[in-house]
Amino acid sequence: MGKVWREFTWKFEIGAVRLSYQTDETPDEFAEDMGISRSSLSHWWSEFRDGPQRTFPAKGDLKSGMQRLLS
C-alpha cells in the first residue's frame, strides 16, 4: 500500500514549530504527541530558520498571520 500524504495548514506548521521550542519533550515525543512525523517537524524547523518571511510561501496571508502567531 502506498504512503498516505497529509497536508497541514501553515498555521498548524508554524504553531507546531513554536510549541516545539516551548516544550520539555524530546522532538520525537513532541512529534508523536502532535500526530506528525519527526521528519516533518525537522523540515518545518529548517524552513522557519530560513526566515519567517519565507516560511511556507503561497499558503495564505503570511505577514499578518505570522505576526499573530509569533506574538
N, C-alpha and C positions, 0 to 999 in steps of 0.2 A: 504494500500500500504506500502511496506517495506521501510526502511530507505536507502537513497542513500549515498554510501560511495565514497568520493573523495580522491585521493592520491595527495599529494603535493611533489615536489622535496625538497631535503634537503636544496638546495639553497634558495628556497622560504621560507621554515620554519625558517631558520637562519636569513634571511633578515627580515622576519616579527618580529621576536624577537628583532632584532637590532633596527628596526624602532619604535617598541612599546616603547622602552626606551627613544626615542628621541622626542616623540610627547607630546603635551599638552592635547590630548584627553584622555578620560577615557578608560580603557581597553575594555569596552563594545562598545563604539563608534568606537574605533580603529578596533576591530574585525569586526564590521559591515561594515565599510568602506573597509576593506580588503577582504570582502566576505568569512570570515571564522567564525567558531563558537567561542564563548568565551572559551569554554572548550578546544578546540584545542590549542588556544593561551596559556592557562594555562598549558596544558600538555607540550608544547614546552618550556615554561619558566622553568618548572621543569627539563626537560632533559638538558637544557642548564646549569642550576645551578649545575647539577651533574658533569659538566666538559666538556668543549668544545671538548676534545679529545674523549669523549664517546658519544657525541651527535649524534644521527641519524646514528648509525653504519650501514654498508653494503649498503649505498646509494651513493656510488661514492668515489672519491678521497678526503677523508675528510681532511687530513692535509693541502694540498695545497689550497683546496677550502675554508676551514675555515679561513686560514690566509688571503686570498684575500678578503673575505667578511668582516672580522673584522678589516682590516686595513684602 
